[in-house]
């Protein structure tokens, strides 16, 4: 799943450590989410969307995989 967290974070001048403290997670969690290595829990996704004032759909881009 792709996301716009890095873009939104940089737009307001936060580094990963600062965002992690705000969301009460580790900097590594923020890094992993931004790079697509980790998908956040629904609770964390809502916290992220609330913080940035955007809907989950505006931040997280889900791409369905075609079944063969």
C-alpha positions as CSV (number, residue, x, y, z in Angstrom):
1,X,0.0,0.0,0.0
2,X,1.4,3.4,-1.0
3,X,0.9,6.5,1.1
4,X,1.5,10.3,1.2
5,X,2.8,10.5,4.8
6,X,6.3,11.6,3.9
7,X,5.0,14.3,1.6
8,X,2.5,15.6,4.2
9,X,5.1,15.4,7.0
10,X,7.7,17.3,5.0
11,X,5.1,19.9,3.9
12,X,4.6,21.0,7.6
13,X,8.3,20.7,8.4
14,X,8.3,17.6,10.6
15,X,11.0,14.9,10.7
16,X,10.2,11.2,11.3
17,X,11.1,11.4,15.0
18,X,8.8,14.4,15.6
19,X,5.9,12.7,13.9
20,X,6.6,9.5,15.8
21,X,6.4,11.3,19.1
22,X,3.1,12.9,18.2
23,X,1.6,9.6,17.2
24,X,3.2,7.7,20.1
25,X,5.1,5.2,17.9
26,X,8.7,4.7,17.0
27,X,10.6,6.5,14.3
28,X,11.2,3.1,12.7
29,X,7.5,2.6,12.5
30,X,7.1,5.9,10.6
31,X,10.0,5.0,8.3
32,X,8.5,1.6,7.6
33,X,5.1,3.0,6.8
34,X,6.5,5.7,4.5
35,X,8.5,3.1,2.6
36,X,5.6,0.7,2.3
37,X,7.3,-2.0,4.3
38,X,4.6,-1.9,7.0
39,X,0.9,-1.2,6.9
40,X,-0.4,0.6,10.0
41,X,-3.2,-0.7,12.1
42,X,-6.6,0.8,11.5
43,X,-6.2,2.7,14.8
44,X,-2.9,4.2,13.7
45,X,-4.2,5.0,10.2
46,X,-7.1,7.0,11.8
47,X,-4.6,8.8,14.1
48,X,-2.5,9.7,11.1
49,X,-5.5,10.9,9.1
50,X,-6.8,12.9,12.1
51,X,-3.4,14.6,12.6
52,X,-3.1,15.7,9.0
53,X,-6.8,16.6,8.8
54,X,-7.3,14.3,5.8
55,X,-9.4,11.2,5.2
56,X,-7.6,7.8,5.2
57,X,-8.3,7.5,1.5
58,X,-6.5,10.8,0.8
59,X,-3.4,9.5,2.6
60,X,-3.3,5.7,1.9
61,X,-3.6,4.4,-1.7
62,X,-4.7,0.8,-1.9
63,X,-4.0,-0.9,-5.1
64,X,-6.0,-4.1,-5.7
65,X,-4.1,-7.0,-7.1
66,X,-5.6,-8.8,-10.0
67,X,-6.4,-12.4,-9.4
68,X,-5.5,-14.9,-12.1
